[in-house]
Amino acid sequence: MVDAKQVRFIVGVIELDSYGGSLYLICDSVFKLDGSLMASRSLFVDAGNVISFCLFFSPAPTFWRIIKNKSVEEFQPWPYVATMMNCMLWVFYGLPVVHKDSILVTTINGVGMVFEALYISIFLVYCGGKKNFRRNIGLYLVAEVIAVAAIVLITLFAIQNEFAKQTFVGVICDVFNIAMYGAPSLVIKKVIRTRSVEYMPFLLSFVSFVNAGIWTAYSLIYKLDLYVLISNGLGTALCASQLIVYGLYRNATPRDEDKSKPSEIEIPGTA
């Protein structure tokens, strides 16, 4: 007999290697596991990992522009620096020492760390003469590593109870995850004032909405994962509000205003 738990794990891991292979294994799991809850959860892991990968990859056009122009222009590195912190925390949260049966949360956020490291490296190369950019980015990254190391040490050596470990790490992860989903909402006030969605990153909000919805479903199936549920549930609501605002003002007549360049708010990353 096929062990559903093993299949769920294998399906999720193989999905990271190949999108096409993932589709095949998703269908295969549907027919072989008779619609069990664990099989259903494996489907959401696959879908969640695909969408999360899309989130991590979404800034690629921006960074291609930076490379092509050999300048970061007015783009800011801080969303990517923050997302690196978010990914590091979720990598730790998904390990068995904190939360069992969540290793795929670790794998997809490990992929996210690679993307963020690449984006930050491009910033460091092409930031040119921008005052103290390299120094400040370096200081933030060092601070993040120290903070994550402190969280890891406290979790492993100062907290013995498994539930307490999940609570401690999960709450911290939720704070950064909610901030990630809520970042595009910073432009809602400007959209309403100008009646223009020029400043609203629709694709990011849409992909984030799908991502948050899938991980919310994942957290509810088979074993309740409270902290994945909280951050992604709130993320679903935040992204939905962004899409509603976009829909309301998509065809509106913009008000005359001295418009500066659109804010570049791209924060790919999730669990």
C-alpha positions in Angstrom: 0.0 0.0 0.0 1.2 3.5 -0.8 2.1 5.6 2.2 0.3 8.9 1.7 2.7 10.8 3.9 5.7 9.6 1.9 4.0 10.4 -1.4 3.1 13.9 -0.2 6.8 14.6 0.7 8.1 13.2 -2.6 5.5 15.0 -4.6 6.5 18.3 -3.1 10.2 17.8 -3.4 10.1 16.7 -7.0 7.9 19.7 -7.8 10.8 22.0 -7.0 12.8 20.3 -9.7 10.3 20.4 -12.5 7.0 22.2 -13.1 6.0 19.6 -15.8 6.9 16.8 -13.5 4.9 18.4 -10.7 1.8 18.5 -12.9 2.2 14.8 -13.6 2.7 13.8 -10.0 -0.2 16.0 -8.8 -2.5 14.1 -11.2 -0.9 10.8 -10.1 -1.5 11.5 -6.5 -5.2 12.3 -7.1 -5.8 8.9 -8.7 -3.7 6.8 -6.4 -4.5 8.2 -3.0 -8.3 8.2 -3.4 -8.7 11.8 -2.3 -7.4 11.5 1.2 -6.7 14.6 3.2 -3.0 14.1 3.1 -3.1 13.7 -0.7 -5.2 16.9 -0.9 -2.6 18.7 1.2 0.2 17.5 -1.1 -1.6 19.1 -4.0 -1.6 22.4 -2.2 2.1 22.0 -1.4 2.8 21.6 -5.1 0.6 24.5 -6.1 2.0 26.6 -3.3 5.6 25.9 -4.2 4.9 26.7 -7.9 3.3 30.1 -7.0 5.9 30.9 -4.4 8.6 30.2 -7.0 6.7 32.7 -9.3 6.8 35.2 -6.5 10.5 34.8 -6.1 11.1 35.1 -9.8 8.8 38.1 -10.4 11.4 40.8 -9.9 13.6 39.3 -12.6 12.5 41.9 -15.3 13.4 44.7 -12.9 16.9 43.3 -12.3 17.4 42.6 -16.0 16.7 46.3 -16.5 19.3 47.2 -13.8 21.9 45.0 -15.4 21.1 46.4 -18.9 21.3 50.0 -17.7 24.2 49.2 -15.3 22.4 51.3 -12.7 19.9 50.6 -9.9 18.3 54.0 -10.8 15.5 54.7 -8.2 14.9 51.1 -7.2 15.4 50.3 -3.5 17.1 47.2 -2.1 15.2 47.1 1.2 12.2 44.9 0.1 14.7 42.2 -0.9 16.8 42.6 2.2 13.6 42.2 4.3 12.5 39.2 2.2 15.8 37.5 2.9 15.1 37.7 6.6 11.6 36.3 6.0 13.0 33.4 4.0 15.6 32.6 6.7 13.1 32.5 9.4 10.7 30.2 7.5 13.6 27.9 6.6 14.2 27.4 10.3 10.4 27.1 11.1 10.0 24.3 8.6 12.8 22.1 10.1 11.7 19.2 12.3 13.3 20.7 15.4 10.6 23.4 15.3 7.7 22.0 13.3 7.3 18.4 12.1 5.9 17.6 8.6 6.8 21.1 7.2 10.1 20.4 5.5 8.7 21.6 2.2 8.3 25.1 3.8 12.0 24.9 4.4 12.8 23.8 0.8 10.8 26.5 -1.0 12.1 29.3 1.3 15.6 28.0 0.8 15.1 28.6 -3.0 13.8 32.0 -2.1 17.0 32.8 -0.2 19.0 32.0 -3.3 16.9 34.4 -5.4 17.2 37.2 -2.8 20.9 36.7 -2.5 21.2 37.1 -6.3 19.0 40.3 -6.3 21.0 41.9 -3.4 24.2 41.0 -5.1 23.1 42.8 -8.3 22.2 45.9 -6.1 25.7 45.8 -4.6 27.3 45.7 -8.0 25.3 48.4 -9.7 24.4 50.8 -6.9 27.3 53.0 -8.1 27.9 56.2 -6.2 24.7 56.1 -4.1 25.7 57.3 -0.7 26.5 54.5 1.8 24.4 51.9 -0.1 26.8 49.1 0.1 27.7 49.8 3.7 24.0 50.0 4.8 23.0 46.9 2.9 25.9 45.0 4.5 25.0 46.3 8.0 21.4 45.2 7.5 22.4 41.7 6.3 24.8 41.3 9.2 22.1 42.3 11.7 19.7 39.8 10.1 22.1 37.0 10.4 22.8 37.8 14.0 19.1 38.1 14.8 18.3 34.7 13.1 21.2 33.1 14.9 19.9 34.4 18.2 16.4 33.1 17.4 17.9 29.7 16.5 20.0 29.5 19.7 17.1 30.6 21.9 14.8 28.0 20.3 17.2 25.1 20.5 18.7 25.7 24.0 16.3 27.9 26.0 13.0 26.5 25.0 12.3 22.8 25.6 8.6 22.4 24.9 7.7 21.7 21.2 4.6 23.9 21.3 6.5 26.8 22.8 9.1 26.5 20.0 6.5 26.6 17.4 4.9 29.6 19.1 8.1 31.6 19.5 9.4 31.0 15.9 5.9 31.1 14.3 5.0 34.5 15.8 8.2 36.1 14.5 7.7 34.5 11.1 4.1 35.8 10.9 5.2 39.4 11.6 7.6 39.3 8.6 5.2 37.4 6.4 2.3 39.8 7.0 4.6 42.8 6.4 5.6 41.2 3.0 2.0 40.8 1.9 1.0 44.2 3.2 3.8 46.1 1.5 1.9 46.9 -1.8 -0.9 48.3 0.3 1.3 51.3 1.0 0.4 52.7 -2.4 -3.4 52.4 -1.9 -3.7 56.0 -0.5 -1.8 57.3 -3.5 -4.1 55.4 -5.9 -7.2 56.8 -4.3 -5.7 60.3 -4.3 -4.6 60.3 -7.9 -7.3 57.9 -9.2 -4.5 56.1 -11.1 -3.3 52.5 -10.7 0.0 53.4 -12.2 1.5 53.0 -8.7 -0.3 49.7 -8.0 1.7 46.5 -8.8 -1.2 44.4 -10.0 0.8 41.3 -11.0 2.5 41.2 -7.6 -0.8 41.6 -5.8 -2.5 39.0 -7.9 0.2 36.4 -7.5 0.5 37.1 -3.8 -3.2 36.7 -3.4 -3.1 33.2 -5.1 0.0 32.3 -3.1 -1.6 33.3 0.2 -4.8 31.5 -0.6 -3.0 28.3 -1.5 -0.9 28.3 1.7 -3.9 29.1 3.8 -5.6 26.0 2.4 -2.4 24.0 3.0 -2.4 25.0 6.6 -5.9 23.7 7.1 -5.6 20.3 5.6 -4.5 17.2 7.5 -2.7 19.0 10.3 -3.6 22.5 11.3 -0.6 24.8 11.0 -1.7 27.8 13.0 1.2 30.1 12.1 1.1 29.4 8.3 -2.6 30.0 8.6 -2.4 33.3 10.5 0.0 35.1 8.2 -1.3 33.7 4.9 -4.9 34.2 6.0 -4.3 37.8 6.7 -2.2 38.0 3.6 -5.1 36.8 1.5 -7.3 39.6 2.9 -4.6 42.2 2.4 -4.0 41.2 -1.2 -7.7 41.0 -1.9 -8.0 44.6 -0.7 -5.3 45.6 -3.1 -7.0 43.9 -6.0 -10.4 45.5 -5.1 -8.8 48.9 -5.2 -7.1 48.1 -8.5 -10.5 47.1 -9.9 -12.2 50.2 -8.7 -9.7 52.6 -10.2 -8.4 50.6 -13.2 -10.6 52.6 -15.7 -10.9 55.8 -13.6 -9.8 59.2 -15.1 -6.6 60.2 -13.3 -6.5 63.5 -11.5 -4.0 66.0 -12.6 -1.0 65.8 -10.3 2.8 66.1 -10.6 3.5 62.4 -10.7 6.8 61.0 -9.7 8.1 57.7 -10.8 6.0 54.7 -9.6 7.1 53.1 -6.4 8.8 49.7 -7.0 7.3 47.4 -4.4 8.2 43.9 -5.2 8.6 41.5 -2.2 8.7 37.9 -3.4 8.5 35.3 -0.6 6.4 33.0 1.4 5.3 30.2 3.1 
